Amino acid sequence: MIKEKAEILDEKAMTRAIARISYEILEKNKGTENLCILGIKTRGVGLAQRIARKIEEVEGKPVPVGVLDISPYRDDRETAGASDQSEISFETRDKKIVLVDDVIYTGRSARAAIDAVMKRGRPRTIQLAALIDRGHRELPIRADYVGKNVPTSKNEQVKVMIQEVDGISRVAIFADDANE
């Protein structure tokens, strides 16, 4: 049976982590010029929207936000015939793209997201923001912006819950109590 081991972030801690990521994005990109944010479905979308709102609050300028569906680009899941459900209303060519995901783990989602972006045209840069970095990479990919690093074992699961999808905002570690 899978049970919760520990809460990593409560709602206030998530809000602080998102604010910190937002400020880091602004600092590294020297403002909002040519900056676009793509949230990776599903929970990356809500996080991307929160980051964009914080950036607009600080800079006084809106940043375009899109929804990136990586399912047709996955190499670790069966995706034959999957249609791309991305919602991107702006040009990605020659833009500074920030991909936003809830958790970075093996790096395969990030690789699929890069493929999905490159198919739409070559951006100036692609950066990665993740609320949680739990380690265990299978690919040489790292996040440029991380809300919290959480060392985990492979039998643990990190679950990000966001108000927009789950009705609550928090992050917790779960584990199969049979493996403890």
Salt bridges, closest charged atoms under 4 A:
GLU4 OE2 - ARG170 NH2 2.62
GLU7 OE2 - ARG170 NE 2.82
GLU57 OE2 - LYS54 NZ 2.97
ASP75 OD2 - ARG108 NH1 2.88
ASP75 OD1 - ARG111 NH2 3.78
ASP76 OD2 - ARG74 NH2 2.68
ASP84 OD2 - ARG120 NH2 2.77
GLU91 OE2 - ARG93 NH1 3.18
ASP94 OD2 - ARG124 NH2 3.55
ASP115 OD2 - ARG111 NH1 2.21
ASP133 OD2 - ARG137 NH2 2.80
GLU138 OE1 - ARG108 NE 2.66
ASP144 OD1 - LYS28 NZ 3.22
ASP144 OD1 - ARG142 NH1 3.61
GLU156 OE2 - LYS5 NZ 2.46
GLU164 OE1 - ARG50 NH2 2.94
ASP166 OD1 - ARG43 NH2 2.75
